[in-house]
């Protein structure tokens, strides 16, 4: 039994036993419950119920007899239906989650994000929410290269983009108006080694002086700290503006 096929069907919404039984039917063409059990590894005590479920869902059909024979509906049709059902469920869940309200003692203003995908989402979020000004201090050309399309598409019309970099020469290719940190301030943002681990500031973004995200590398790992505390964001903005 191909593990990748079974895993793919499970991701589309079938159970482990349903995926194994359906894959077995596709491979066998026509088969009895016993043959499906022997091919798929689905327990004999479960295979009849699983095949019944597949026929009720429209993923298999059968010819009543002694023994009863089963065959799979064409994979293209089954996959298309599973994809449609998965998208419908995703849209429904998204709508329900948007409207979900639970009693809470209050929102925590500081969060850490370690996942690359999660960090990208938080960066895009802060770009979208910026109304009057988005202040960015960037030391990583790779970061700006990755998010340049977002800056061009997500930033609201009329929002002032202030882009500060550590060294102008590293960022010439991007076509933005840049400001460079003044000389003598290297100590403030330089890499720091603590207990053998290197801490490196990659980027800081501040939206409207109210919320910010600071992205750093800790050794080989990237981490972002999201701060929704206006007094902290205002202080971060003040420090950056003083350095230019």
Buried (B, 14 or more C-beta within 10 A) or exposed (E): EEEEBBEBBBEBBBEBBBBBBBBBBBBBEEBBBEBBBBBBBBEEEEBBEBBBBBBEBEBBEBEEEEEEBBBBBEBEEBEEBBEEEEEEEEEEEEEEEEEEEEEEEEEEBEBEBEEEEBBBEBBBBBBBBBEEBBBBBBBBBEBBEEBBEBBEEBBEEEBEBBBBBBEEEBBEEBEBEBBBBEEEBEEEBEEEEEEEEEBBBBBBBBBBBBBBBBBBBEEEEBBBBBBBBBEBBBBBBEBBEEBE
